[in-house]
Amino acid sequence: MKQVYRLMLLKDSEYISVESYDSINKDAEEILKILISIVKTSKKNITKK
């Protein structure tokens, strides 16, 4: 994903700290999991109708 690549560039260029990167990356992973769950649930609900 482009966002992960961009985050890594920011970290590697020392524009953001490793701690900031870890925190942002963890939050991004959680958001992605939530969005995937929403899409799967929506697809199931659409199929039931």
C-alpha atoms as an extended CHARMM CRD file, in Angstrom:
* protein
*
        49  EXT
         1         1  MET       CA              0.0000000000        0.0000000000        0.0000000000  PROA      1               0.0000000000
         2         2  LYS       CA              1.1610000000        3.4720000000       -0.8280000000  PROA      2               0.0000000000
         3         3  GLN       CA              0.4620000000        4.7890000000        2.6530000000  PROA      3               0.0000000000
         4         4  VAL       CA              2.7240000000        2.2230000000        4.2940000000  PROA      4               0.0000000000
         5         5  TYR       CA              5.4760000000        3.0390000000        1.8120000000  PROA      5               0.0000000000
         6         6  ARG       CA              5.1090000000        6.7490000000        2.5230000000  PROA      6               0.0000000000
         7         7  LEU       CA              5.2180000000        6.1500000000        6.2630000000  PROA      7               0.0000000000
         8         8  MET       CA              8.3880000000        4.1320000000        5.8430000000  PROA      8               0.0000000000
         9         9  LEU       CA              9.9530000000        6.9340000000        3.7990000000  PROA      9               0.0000000000
        10        10  LEU       CA              9.1150000000        9.4410000000        6.5130000000  PROA      10              0.0000000000
        11        11  LYS       CA             10.6730000000        7.1950000000        9.1380000000  PROA      11              0.0000000000
        12        12  ASP       CA             13.7460000000        6.3270000000        7.0840000000  PROA      12              0.0000000000
        13        13  SER       CA             14.3860000000        9.9750000000        6.2790000000  PROA      13              0.0000000000
        14        14  GLU       CA             14.0520000000       10.7220000000       10.0000000000  PROA      14              0.0000000000
        15        15  TYR       CA             11.2010000000       13.1490000000        9.3080000000  PROA      15              0.0000000000
        16        16  ILE       CA              9.2330000000       11.2510000000       11.9610000000  PROA      16              0.0000000000
        17        17  SER       CA             10.6180000000        9.2380000000       14.8520000000  PROA      17              0.0000000000
        18        18  VAL       CA             10.5220000000        5.4730000000       15.0470000000  PROA      18              0.0000000000
        19        19  GLU       CA              8.0640000000        5.7990000000       17.9290000000  PROA      19              0.0000000000
        20        20  SER       CA              5.7400000000        7.9590000000       15.8330000000  PROA      20              0.0000000000
        21        21  TYR       CA              6.0180000000        5.5500000000       12.9360000000  PROA      21              0.0000000000
        22        22  ASP       CA              5.1800000000        2.5790000000       15.1570000000  PROA      22              0.0000000000
        23        23  SER       CA              2.1650000000        4.3580000000       16.6210000000  PROA      23              0.0000000000
        24        24  ILE       CA              0.8180000000        5.5650000000       13.2780000000  PROA      24              0.0000000000
        25        25  ASN       CA              1.4320000000        2.2060000000       11.6330000000  PROA      25              0.0000000000
        26        26  LYS       CA             -0.3700000000        0.3700000000       14.4360000000  PROA      26              0.0000000000
        27        27  ASP       CA             -3.3550000000        2.7240000000       14.1420000000  PROA      27              0.0000000000
        28        28  ALA       CA             -3.4080000000        2.2990000000       10.3600000000  PROA      28              0.0000000000
        29        29  GLU       CA             -3.4250000000       -1.4880000000       10.7010000000  PROA      29              0.0000000000
        30        30  GLU       CA             -6.3530000000       -1.3430000000       13.1300000000  PROA      30              0.0000000000
        31        31  ILE       CA             -8.3100000000        0.9760000000       10.8210000000  PROA      31              0.0000000000
        32        32  LEU       CA             -7.6410000000       -1.3500000000        7.8910000000  PROA      32              0.0000000000
        33        33  LYS       CA             -8.9190000000       -4.3470000000        9.8820000000  PROA      33              0.0000000000
        34        34  ILE       CA            -12.0970000000       -2.4440000000       10.7720000000  PROA      34              0.0000000000
        35        35  LEU       CA            -12.6860000000       -1.4240000000        7.1570000000  PROA      35              0.0000000000
        36        36  ILE       CA            -12.1490000000       -4.9810000000        5.9110000000  PROA      36              0.0000000000
        37        37  SER       CA            -14.6410000000       -6.2320000000        8.4840000000  PROA      37              0.0000000000
        38        38  ILE       CA            -17.2000000000       -3.6280000000        7.3850000000  PROA      38              0.0000000000
        39        39  VAL       CA            -16.8150000000       -4.6220000000        3.7260000000  PROA      39              0.0000000000
        40        40  LYS       CA            -17.1640000000       -8.3390000000        4.4960000000  PROA      40              0.0000000000
        41        41  THR       CA            -20.2440000000       -7.7670000000        6.6550000000  PROA      41              0.0000000000
        42        42  SER       CA            -21.8030000000       -5.5070000000        4.0320000000  PROA      42              0.0000000000
        43        43  LYS       CA            -21.2440000000       -8.1110000000        1.3170000000  PROA      43              0.0000000000
        44        44  LYS       CA            -22.8720000000      -10.7930000000        3.4940000000  PROA      44              0.0000000000
        45        45  ASN       CA            -25.8770000000       -8.5530000000        4.1760000000  PROA      45              0.0000000000
        46        46  ILE       CA            -26.2980000000       -7.6730000000        0.5040000000  PROA      46              0.0000000000
        47        47  THR       CA            -26.1830000000      -11.3650000000       -0.4700000000  PROA      47              0.0000000000
        48        48  LYS       CA            -28.9110000000      -12.2530000000        2.0690000000  PROA      48              0.0000000000
        49        49  LYS       CA            -31.4270000000       -9.8640000000        0.5110000000  PROA      49              0.0000000000
